[in-house]
Amino acid sequence: MPVLETLGGALFGAVLQLLFDKLDSHQVLQYFRGRNLDEKLLKKLKRKLMDINAVIDDAELKQFGNSLVKEWLDEVRDALYDAEDLLEQIDYEYSKTKLEAEFQTSSSKVHSFESKIVALLDDLESLLNQRIVKDFKIYSGDRSGLAKYVSGEICCRIGVDGAKRVSRKTRHLSYVSGPIQYYTSLGDAKGLRTFITFRRHCEMSMEELISNFKFLRVLSWRWCFEVPDTIGDLIHLRSLDLSATYIERLPDSTCSLYNLQELKLNDCAYLKELPVTLHELSNLRRLELMGTTLTKAPLCLEKLKNLHVWMDKFEVGKSSESSIQQIGELDLHGELSITNLENITNPYEANLKKTHIEGLSLQWNLERNNDDSIKEREVFENLQPSRYLKHLSINGYGGTQFPHWLSHNSLSNVVSVTLKNCKHCLWLPSLGLLTFLKHLTIDGLDWIGRIDGDFYANSSSAFASLETLSFTDMKEWEEWQCMTGAFPSLQSLSLTNCPKLKGQLPDKLCHLKKLTVNDCGQLEASIPRAIEIQCVNMKPSSFDMTGPHHISDTLEYLVIYSCPGMNIPINHCYHSLVELDIGHGCDSLTSFPLDLFPKLGKFRLLECPNLQMISQGHPHNHLKSLSIVQCSEFESFPKEGLFAPQLKTFSIAGLEKLKSMPKCMSTLLPSLNYLYIDDSPVVELSEGCLPSNLKEMRLLNCSKLVASLKGAWGTNPSLKDLHIENLDVEFFPGEGLLPLSLGNLEIYDCPNLKKLDYKGLCHLSSLEKLDLFDCPLLQCLPEEGLPKSISDLEIRNCPVLKQRCKKQEGEDWEKIAHIKNIQVDYKEVNI
């Protein structure tokens, strides 16, 4: 892109240097010589520009205090734009005639170039002869402060800068939003170089734009449906961005934009092919097709030696027009997914060695008939990517063995490999050779029965950088030969649905942080420094954590799910564990000693069928979240109370035998701000008040606990939100049951509730929102009305109350007419 566009016209020195380069260019000189034009005109023009260059720095500084200097600079800028346009027209004519192999430019056009240079020389001479120029000095210094000042006149962002109209001097314009008057003034900017619009509906059509602004260098237009043939008139265009448009074709005239360097066609869902003569854009450097799926490969683009192509999808078709051969000959960059590889008929047309892609996904249609696995292997063998590859994914390959290039060190930069649904492969490639491989996923390789030394390339230092390793849906895999010293950096190991796998897992995985084992019914192994064991379906004691005690020194995150025979050793301390989640297992666990987990921050117990209690002898200063759910035998907390000063959230549910919440909660749980109790019918509050920091409480199916709330709030409660559900009472709330601080009260699913007690509500001066849901017997609101502080009332599925609250005519309407927002059965009631 020209410097003029990049700098916004602010730094004249850089613009002048661009013009000097043009004057010295091979194209301009050859054009003059090929037509016997006067080369002296070029030398004169260069001398005049050098004279301008000698004083331009001082003029740029003096414009701030002298309006005449500023006007002079405006005229110089216009002259430099004219010079750039003229030299680019000459460059364009040279490129066009060279491409067409003819020198038949009309005589009138040739002589017009001479006359235009003469006129430009006169303008520059006039500028240099102005009296003000005599006061300029040759100056060289820091001009970085000028850019913002000067660019304000020539750069305009409609909808951002706040200007009321587009100036005649505007050269660079972006159209974000704006009223219609912007459109009427847009035509004044005849010298526009840049036009970028993000509007879905632009008042000016693209055809009008092309007609009015012939000197555009940059055009970016979103949301258009069609590109007019006149696009070829923009002979100065350097960058064309038609991304996210609805176009179905590019006009052939696009291929006459000989100065075009950048073409962006990203996310064009309806564009399926490019013009056949696109290779005539000899200056094209960048072609972007991200999110655009072509059904026909662009032809002959390999002739453009400096072209870099970004495309992320290519679908191999059955015709020669959608052959993969053209793709392999392009200088591809970024990430590319190639689908329907089964359509390749000639294995030797598939070659990706010349590309620069860093991510490659190769996909075969899984529903195809795999009649020729030998040909499929030959195709795959010839799809070898370049050494720049970092990420490789293979899906649906139907051969019996992987290509040789996947088992040698030509892919030295690869960091991730995914092998998926390669159902007929009999053995894995020697991926242990990939020195920088960090992530390996193997999924759905049905015929793999054994993983042996070949997988490690028979090296004890194999997989030196590997951090994550995952095996999924390996139906016939029975044996994993582990090699001592392999996987020295492994942090995550996952085994899912490997039903026939037996034996041991790799040992001495010193950095392992996460282990997932799911549906590996025959696996009998000890845990190598495990962090996560999830969904293991095994016989009791087949997976045991009573291995080396150093495990407890590295554990940070432990999840045990569906492991009824698995046990947690409780004869030593877990100093590093910060999260513990036990669910559907650990049948032998009857008492949990909290003191052995001093750093535990998050603790969850779900369906531990024999757990009876939590014990504690010392304060626990790190626990922030505690959840105990569906532990049917759980019946007690520590005798002196649960001492966890940092606990913020506390949830219990389905504890049928629990009779009492922890003692002294206000003192021992001072940070608690969320309390959830569900389906614990006999539990009540113990002695002492609720914590004063408690902000939200949700009580479901625990009528005894609700009844024990009276007198539990202390002197300075801060509860804001209270949710009551499935309460077995006829009258609610009783006097003194709810705290003065309450701002939001929700009463849900109380089938026997008949009446709201005014004595329990009248003191709630902070109550702003009241919800009454699914209370079919609720007959009316209190005779005295509701607290005046309520501004939001919502009633759902309370049929009797709904009738009484009808606007104007309902018996309870006067009680709620003061409330600002009322909603009954999802419908707003307008006051």
N, C-alpha and C positions, 0 to 999 in steps of 0.2 A: 504494500500500500504506500502511496506517495507520502513524503514527509509532511507535505502541506495538510493532508488529512490527519496525520497523527498528532501534529502539534497545534492544529486549529489555527494556523496562520499567525501564531503569536511570535515565534522566533524567526525573524526574517533571514538571519544568517544561514540557518539550516535549509530554508526554502531556496535561497540563492545557490547554495551548494548543489541542490538537486538540479537546478537549471544548468549550472556549469557542467554537471555530469551528462545531462541530455545533449548539450551542445558538442561535447566531445565524443558522444556515442557513435558507434559504428553505423547504426541504423540511419541517423540523421545525415551523417557525412556521405554515406553511400547513396542515399536518396538524392542529394544535391548533385553528386557527381554523375549518377545514372541519367539525370535529366538535363545536364549541362546548366545547372543553376549557378548563380553567383555565390561562391563559397565565402567571398569577402563579407557578405551580409552577416554570416554567422560569426565571423571574427569581430565585426563592429558591434553586434549584439552582445557578445561576451565582454567586450571592453566597457560598454555602457553599464552592464550589470556589475562589473567590477568596481566602477565608479560609485554605483549605488551602495555596494557592499562596504566601501571604505567609510561611509558616513552613517550607515544605517543604525549602528549601535548607539551613537550619540543621540540620534534623532529619537530612538525609542525611549531614552531616558528623559529627554526634554519635552516629550509630548504631554507629560503630567502637568507641566506648568505653562504650556503655551498651546493654545487651541489651533494656531496656524500650523504648528509642527504636526499636530494630530491630523489635521486635514491633509497635509502633505503626505503623511504615512498612509492615509486611506487611499490616496491616488496611486501611491507606489504599490500598495497591495493589489489594487485592481489591475495595474500594469503587469505585475508578476503573475496573476491569474491568467491574464491574456497570453503571456509568454508561455506559461505551462500548457495551456490549451493548444496553442499553435504548435509547439514542439511535439506534443502528443499526437496531434493530427498527422504530422509528418511521419512520426514513428508508426502510427497505425497504417498509413498508406504504404509505407515500406513493407511492413509485415504482411499486409493483405496481398500486395502484388507478388511478393516472394512466395507466399503460399500458393497463389494461383499460377505461379511460373510465367508471369507475363508483366510487361512494363507498358501498359496501355492506359495509364492514367490520363485523363483529358487534359489538353493543353491549357484550358481555362483554369482548371484547378491548380496546375503547376504554377502558372503565373500569379494566381491569387496568393499562393504562399509567399512569393517574393514581395508582392505588394503589401501583404499583412506585416511582414518583417520590417519593411520600410516605414509603415505607419507606426509600428511599435517603437522603432528607433526614434522617430520624431517625438513620440510621447515621452520616452525616457530622457531625450535631450531637453525637452521642455521642463521636465521635472528637475533636472540637474542645473538648469539655468536660472531657476527661481532664486531670488535674492536671499531667502532664508537659509539656503544650503551653504552659503558662505560662512555662516556662524557655526556650522557643524564641525566637530573634531573627530579624528580617528580614535576610537575608544574600544577597549576590550576588557570586559569585566563580567560580573555575575548579573545575568538578566532573568533569573528564575522568577522574580517577582512580577515580571511583565505578563506572564502567560495568562493568569487569571483575569487581569485587567483587560487585556486586549481581546481574549477569547469571548468575553461577554457580549461583544458586538457581533461576532461572526458565528457564534454557536447559540442555538435556541432549542430549548426543551419545552415543547408545548405541553401544558398541564403540570409543569414542575417549576419553571422559573418565574411565572407570574406576569410575563410580558403580555401586553394587550394586542399586539399584532406582530407579524413577522417582518423584520426589517429588510430593506433592499440589500443591505450588506451581508445578510445571513448566508453562510456557506454550508453550515452543518446543522441539520435539524432532526430532532427525534420527536415523534408525535405519540404521546402517551394518552392524553385526553384533552379535551378543550371544546369550547362552543364553536358555532358556525362561523363567527367573524374571523377566526384564524384561517379558515379555508379561503375567505375572500381576499386576505392579504398575502396568502402564500405565493400567489402568482408574481408578486413584486420581486421575489428572490430569484431572479433569472440565473444567477451564477451559482446556484446550489450545487454543492459537491457531494453531500451526504444526506440521504433520506432514510430514516428508520421509523417504522410505524408498528405499534403494538395493538392498535385498535381493531376490533372485530368489524366495525363499519367505518370506513374512511370516506369522507365526503368527496374526495377526488379519486377517480378511477385510476388504475395503473396506466391505462392508455393516455389519459390526460397528463399524468405525471411525466411520462416519457416524452410527450409532445412539448411540454413546457420547460423541461430541464434536461437539455442535451449534454450537459457537462458533468453529469453524475459520475462519481467514482465508486460510491458505496450505496447500495440499495438493499434494504431489508424490509420485506413485506410479509406479514402473517395474515392468515385467514382468507386469502384470496382463492377463487375457484378456477381461474383461468389466467394464463400469461399470454398477452397479445403478441402477434408476430412482430410488432414494432419494437419489441425488446432489443432487436438487433441494431436499432438506431443509436443505442447508448454506447458509442464506440470507445468512450473513455473509461467504461466501467471496469473496476478492479475487483470488486467483491459483490457477489449476488447471493442473498440469503432468502430462500423461499421455504424455509423450514415450517412445519406444522400447517401447511396449506392443504387445500383439497384438490390440487391440480392432478390431472390424469396423464398429462404429457407436457413436455417442454417443446416449444416451437423450434423448428430447425434453424430459424434465424438466430437462436442463442449461440450457435456454433460460429457466428461471424463476429463475436465479441473477442477480438484478437488480443485485447489488453487484459482480459479477465484472468485473474490469478487465483481466485477463491470462489468456489461454488458450493453452497450448503443446501442440501435437500433432505434434512433430517425429519423424521416423523411425518413423512408424506405417505399416508396409508393407501392412497389410490394410485400412486405413481408406480408403475410396474416395469418401465423400460426407459432408456435414455436415447436421445437422438443418435443415429448411426454415425454421424460425422462429428461427434463430440471430440474426437481425437484431433480435430483441426484447431482446437484452442491451444496453440503452441506455448502460450505463457502460463497455462493453468498449473498451479502448484499444489492446490489442496482441493479435494473433492470429498464431501461428507455425505454419507448415506445412512447415518445411525437411525435405527427404527424404521427404515424404509426397506421393504423386501422386494427386490427385483426378481422378475420371472425370466428376464432375458439379461444375460451378462453384457456389460458394455464392451463393444468391439474395439480392438486396435488401440486401446488406451495405453498399452505397453509402449507405444511409440513416443509417448510423452515421458521422457527420461527423468524429469524433475518432479513428476506428479506423485503426491502422497495421497492415498485413499483411505478414508475411515468408513467402514461399513460393518455392521454387527450381525447381519443376517444374509444368508444366501440359500435359496432352495434349488437343489439340483433337479432339473426337469428331464423329461425323456427325449426332448428335441436337442439338436445341436446348438440352438440359440440360447439354451440355458445350461450349457456345458460348464463344467468346473475349470476347464483348461484356461479360459480367459481370466478367471479369478487368480489362479496361480501365477500368472504373468504380471500381475499388478504389484505395486509397492504398497502392500496393505499395512495398516497400523491399527493399534487399539485391540479390541476383542472381536472375534468373529465366530458365529455359529453357523455351521453348514448342515443342512437337513436333507433327508431323502437320498443319502449316499448310495442306496441300493440301485439308483437309476444310472450310476456310472457304468458304461458298457466297456470302455477301454481303460484298463487299470493304469496305463502309462500317461494318461492325460491328467491324472491327479498328482500335482506336485506343488508343495507349499514352501519349498526351501528358500525361495527368493523373497518371501514376505518378511515384514518386521512386526507381525502381530505378537502380542504378549499374552493374549488369552484365546484359546481355541476350544470350541465344542464341536465334536463330530457325532452326528446322530443318524442312525438307521431306523426306518419305520418298523416297529415291533410287530405289526400285523402282516408283514410281507411274507411271501413264500421263500424260505431260505433254501433254494435248490442247489446253489453253487457256492459252497463255503470256501472253496479254493480260490475262486475269482474274488470273493469278498476279502480274503486275506491279502491277495495281490493288490487290490485297491488300497487297503489299509496300509500296506507296506510302502506304497508310493505317496501316501499322504504325510510323509515325514515333514514336520514343521521346521522352522529355522532355529538357530541357537538363541534367538531373542525370546523364545517362549518362556512364560512364567507359570501359566495356569492351563491345565489340560483336563478336558472332560470327554469321556467316551461313553456313549449310550446306545445300546441295541446292536452292537457288533455281533455278527453271527458266525465268525470263524472259530476254529478249535484252538488256535493259539494266537498270541499277540505278536505284533511285528517286532523285528529285531531291534529297530531303532529305539524301542521303549525299554530295551535292556542294555543299552550302552550309554556312555557318558556324553553323547552329543547334546543331550538336553541338560546341560550343566546348570542352567539358571532356573529350572523349574522348581516352584515352591509348593504347588498344590496339584494333586492328581485325583480324579474321580473315575472309577471304573464301574459302570452301572448296566445291569441287564445284558451282560455279555454271557448269555446262558449256556453256550456250548464250549466255552474255553475250559481246557483241562488243567491248566496250571497258570500261575501268576508270573508276570515278568520279573526280572531281577531289579526291582525298584530300590533295593538297598544301595545301589550305585549312585543314586541321585543325592549328591552331597548336601544340597540346600533344600531338599524336600521337607516341608513343615507340616503339610496336611494331606492325609491319604484317606480316601473313602472308597470302600469296596462293597458293592450292593448288588444282590441278585445274580451272583455267579453260581448258577445251580449245579454245574458239573464239577466244581472244584471239590476234591475229596481230601486233599492233603496239602499242607503248606510246609515246605522243607527248606533246606539250605539254599536252594536256588533263589528263593525269594529274597534272601539276604546277600545274594551274590557270594555266598560262602565266606563272608567277612564278619569277623567279630565286632567290627566298628560300623556295621551297617546302620543306616537310618540315623546318622549322627545328629541331624538337625530336626528330626521329626518330633512334632509337638502333639498332634492329634491323630489318632488312628481309629477308624470305625469299620466294623464288619456288620452287614445287615442282610438278612434273608439268604443265608448260605445253607441251602437245604441239605446238601450232601457232604458238607465239610465235617470230617471226623477227627482229624489229627492236626495239631499245630506243633511243629518242631521248633522249640524255642532255642535261641542261640545266646549264650552268655555274652554280655557286653553290648548287645544290640539295644537300640532305643534308649540311649543315655539321656536324651532330652525330653522324653515323652511325658506329657502332662495330662492327657486325656485318652482313655481307652474305652471303647464302646463295643459291646457284643450284643446284637439283637436278633432274635429268631435264628439261632444256629442250633437246631434241635438235636443234631447227632454229634456235636463237638464234645470230646472227652479230654481228659488229661489235665495238664497244668497250664496256667497263664505264665507269661514272661515274668522272670524274677528280677530283683534288684533294680526296680524302676524308681530310682532315687528322687525323681522330680514329679512323680505322678500325683496329681491333685484330684482327678475325677475318674471314677470307674463306674461304668454302667453295664449291667448284665441283665438281659431281658429275654425270657423264653429260651433258655439254654438248658433244657431239662436234664441232660446227661453229664453236664460239666461238674466235676468235683475238683475244686481247687482252693488253695489258700489265697488270701487277699494280699497282693503286693502293694503295701502302702496305700490302701484304698481311701478314696475320698467320698465317692458316691456309689452306692449299690442300689439299683433300682429295678423293681419288677422281676425279681428272680423267682422262678417257679421250680423249686427243687425239693428234694427229700430233706427232712429235718437234719440239721447239723452238717449238711454237705458243703455249706459255705460258712466258714467259721472265722470270727474276728479275734480269736484267742491266739493269734500268731505273735510275731515279735512285738515287744512292748514299745519299740521305737515308733510304731505307727502313731501312737498317741502324741508323739512330739511334733508331728507334721500335719495332723488333721486340722483343717480349717472349716470344711464344709462336709457334713455327713448326712446322707439321705438313705434310709433303709425302708424299702417298700415291698410288701408281699413276700416277706421272708420269715415265715412263722418259726423256723428252726434256728434263726440267727440270733446270736447273743452279743451284748455289749459287755466286755469285761468291766467290772466295777470294783476292781482291786487296785487300781492306780489312777492317777489324775490325768485328765486331758487338758493340758495347759494351753493349747493353741486353738481349740475348737471354738468357733464363733457362731456357727449355725448348726442346729440339729433338728432333723425332721424324721420321725419314726411313724410309719403307717402300716397297718394290716400285718403286723409281725411282732417279733420279739416276745413270743408267748411266755417265756420264762421270767419276763420282767414284772416284778410285783411292787418294788419300791425303787424310786428314782432318787439317787443321792445328788442333789444339786451342788454340793460342795466340791465334787470331783470335776466340775466343769466351770472353773472360775472366770473364764473369759466369754462364756456363752452369752450372745446378744439376742438371738432369736431361737425360740424353742417351741416345737409343735409335736403333739402326741395325738395320733389318730388311730382308733380301733386297736388299742393294745388290750387284749381281752382280760388279762390277769393283773393289770396295774391297779394298785390299791391306794398308793400314797406318794407324795413327794416329801423327802426329808431334807432338813437343812440345819446346820449348826452355826454358820457364820453368815454375815451380811453378803449379799451378792450384788456387786457394784457395776455389773455390765449388762445384766438382763434388761432388755427393752421391750420384748414382745413374748407373750406366753399364750399358748393355745392348747386346750385339752378337749378333745372331741370324741364322742362315742366310745369312751372307755367305761364299759358297763359296771366294772367292779371298783372304780375309783370312789373313795369315800372320805379322804382327808388331806388337808394341807398340813405343813409343820405345826406342831402344837402351840408354839408361841407366836405363830403368825408367819406369813411369807414376807421376809425382809429383803426387798429389792428396790432400793431408792431411785433407780433409773427406769423402772418399768413404766412404759407409756400406754401399751395396749394389752388388754387382758380379756381372753375369750374362753368361755366354756360352753359345751353343748352336749346333750345326751348323757349327762352324768346322773343316772337314775338313783344312785345310792348316796350321792353327796348331800349332806344335810346343812352344812354351814360354810359360808364364804370365809376366807382367811380373817383372823383376828386383827384388830388395830390397823385397819387399812389406811386410815387417815395419817397415821404416824409412820408405818412401815412402807407404804406405797405413796409417798408424797408427790411423785411426778405423774401418776396415773391420770390420763385424760380421756381414755376410751375404754368402756366396759360393755361387753356383749355376753348375755346369758340366755341360753335357748334350751328348751326341752329338758329342764332340770326341775321337776315338779315339787320336790321336797326341800330344795335349798332355801336358806334364809340368810339374812345378814347376821354376822356375829357381833360381838360387843364392839363398841366404838363407832365413830362416824365414818362416812365415806370421805375419800380424799377431797380436799378443797379445790384442787386443780382439775377435777373431773369436768370435762366439757360435754361429752356425749355418752349417752347410755341407751342401749337397746335391750329390752326385756321381752322375751317371747316364751309363752307357755310356762310361766313360773309365777303363779298367782301368790304363793306363799312369800316369795321374795318381795313382790310388789307391796304386799300388806305390811312388810317389815320396814318399809322406807320411812315411815313416820318417825321423826326424831333423829334421822340418820344424816341430816344435811349440815349439821354444825352451825357455826355463827356466820360464816362467810362463804356460802356456796357459789360456784361459778358455772354450774351446769346450764348449757344453752339448749341442747337438743335431747329430747326424750321420746323414744319410740316404745309404745306399749302394744303388744300383739297377743291374741289368743288368751285374753284374760277372762277367767270364769267368775264374773261378778255381774250384779244387776245395777249397782250404783257406783259411779266413779267420777272424780277422785274424792276420797275422803278428806276431811279437813286436816290441814297440816301435812298432807302426803307429798305435795310437790313443792320444790324450792322457789323462792322469790325471784331467782335469777333466770328462770326458764324463759326462752324466747321462741321455741318451736316445740309444739306438742303434737305427736302423731298417735292416734288410737285406731288400731287395725283389727279386723276379724275378731270381734267380741260378740259372739252369737247371742249371749244372754243379756247384754247391756241394754237397759231400758231408759236410764235417765242419767244426765250429767248433773253432778252436785255443785251448786253455785258456791257453797262454802269452801269447796276445794279449789275453786277457780278465781274467786273474787279478788284475792290478794296478789294475783300474778300480773303486776303492773308492767312487766317487761315482755309479756307474751305478745308476739306479733303474728304468728302463723299457727293455725289450728287445722288439722286434717282429721276427718272422721270417715273411715272406710269400712265397708262390709260389717255394718252393725244393723242387721235387719229389724231388730226389735226396738231400736232407739226411737222413742215416741216423740220427744220434743227437746228443745233447748231449755235451759233453766228459766224459770218464770221471771227472774230478775235480769235476764239477758247475759251477754258475754262481756268479758273485760273490754273496756273502751280502747285499749292499746292494740287490739287485734286489727291488722290491715289486710290479712290474707286468710280466707276461709275456703276449704275445699271439702265437698261432700260427695262420696261415691257409694253406690249400692246400699243406701239407707232409704228404702222406699217410703216409709212413713214420714221420716224427717224431710224428705224431698218435697212432699206435698205441702208440708207446713211452711217451707221456706220459699214458696213460689213468690215471685216479685209482685208486690202490691196486694195480692189476694190471699197469700198464705198467712196462717195464724201466727207464725214466728217471724214474719218479714220485718216487722218493726224492730225486732231484737237485733237484726243484722244489717239493717239499712245503712248504718254508719260505716260499714266495712268497705274499704276501697276496692278490693279484688275478691270476687266471689265466683266459684266454679262448682257447678252441680252436674255430676255425671259427665265430666269432660266438656261441658258447655259453659262459656262465660255468661255471667249474669250482669248486664249493664245497669249500672246504678242511675 
